[in-house]
Amino acid sequence: VERLVVHFDTEFAHHLHNSVVLTTGVGCTDTHWRQTAFSLAHPIQVKKNEFVSGVLRAKRRKSNEREYDVRITYWKGKADGVERKEGKSQAHKHIQDYSLKASDSDTVYE
């Protein structure tokens, strides 16, 4: 795994008879929002019965509400039926920080 690709779906339904959904998912109508790809500084090789798990946190900047600071924490584990949560001991845990700027035209962040 060298990159994580992120998309979102938002439903606008407050006080509407028919809700409107904005999606940036693959195969959907293009929007100006697009998907975003985050390159991993430490790519992970995954074998059968292994998984990659993690947490993505995005915080809007006070200086520009269209810009975000993003932190991705990720790790590899075995698919043994044991649930893993952030904060518990994960061997080889990686943390990466990104800065998403409103003016960026490229959607791949390194």
C-alpha positions in Angstrom: 0.0 0.0 0.0 1.7 3.2 -1.2 -1.3 5.7 -1.1 -4.6 6.1 0.7 -7.4 7.5 -1.5 -10.1 9.4 0.3 -13.5 10.5 -0.8 -16.6 11.7 0.9 -20.4 11.7 0.6 -22.6 14.5 2.0 -26.4 14.5 2.2 -28.2 17.9 2.2 -31.6 17.1 3.6 -32.3 19.7 6.3 -35.8 21.1 5.5 -35.9 19.5 2.1 -38.6 17.2 0.7 -36.0 15.6 -1.6 -32.5 15.3 -0.2 -29.5 16.1 -2.4 -26.3 14.0 -2.1 -22.8 15.4 -3.0 -20.4 12.5 -3.5 -16.8 12.4 -4.6 -16.8 8.6 -4.9 -15.1 6.7 -7.8 -17.5 6.3 -10.7 -19.8 9.2 -9.7 -20.3 12.4 -11.6 -17.3 14.7 -11.3 -17.4 17.6 -8.9 -14.8 20.3 -8.2 -14.1 18.5 -4.8 -12.6 15.3 -6.3 -10.9 12.5 -4.4 -7.6 13.1 -2.5 -4.7 10.7 -2.5 -2.2 10.7 0.4 1.2 9.2 -0.3 2.6 7.1 2.5 6.2 7.8 3.6 6.3 4.2 4.8 4.5 2.0 2.3 3.1 -1.3 3.8 3.3 -4.7 2.2 0.2 -6.7 3.0 0.0 -10.5 2.9 -2.9 -12.8 3.1 -4.7 -12.6 6.4 -3.2 -9.2 7.2 -4.9 -5.8 7.1 -4.1 -2.1 7.3 -6.0 -0.1 9.9 -5.8 3.5 10.9 -7.3 6.9 11.8 -7.6 10.0 9.6 -8.2 13.3 11.5 -8.8 16.6 9.6 -8.9 19.9 11.4 -10.1 23.1 9.6 -7.6 25.9 9.9 -8.8 29.1 11.7 -6.9 31.2 9.2 -8.7 29.8 6.2 -11.7 27.6 6.6 -11.1 26.0 3.2 -7.7 24.6 4.3 -7.1 21.6 6.6 -4.4 20.0 8.6 -4.7 16.2 8.3 -3.0 13.5 10.5 -3.1 9.9 9.4 -2.1 7.2 11.8 -1.8 3.7 10.3 -0.5 0.2 11.1 -0.6 -3.4 9.8 -2.1 -6.3 11.8 -3.2 -9.9 11.3 -6.9 -10.7 10.6 -7.3 -12.9 13.6 -10.7 -11.6 14.7 -9.3 -9.3 17.4 -10.5 -5.7 17.1 -7.8 -3.1 17.3 -8.3 0.4 18.4 -6.1 3.5 18.2 -4.2 4.0 21.5 -3.6 0.3 22.1 -0.2 -1.1 21.3 0.4 -1.5 17.5 3.7 -2.6 16.3 5.1 -0.5 13.4 2.6 2.4 13.9 3.2 5.3 11.5 2.0 8.9 11.8 2.0 11.4 8.9 0.9 15.0 8.8 -0.4 16.8 5.7 -1.5 20.3 4.9 -4.4 20.7 2.4 -4.5 24.1 0.9 -7.5 25.6 -1.0 -5.3 26.7 -3.9 -3.7 23.3 -4.5 -4.7 22.0 -7.9 -2.9 18.7 -7.5 -4.8 16.2 -5.3 -1.9 14.0 -4.4 -0.2 14.9 -1.1 3.2 13.7 -0.1 
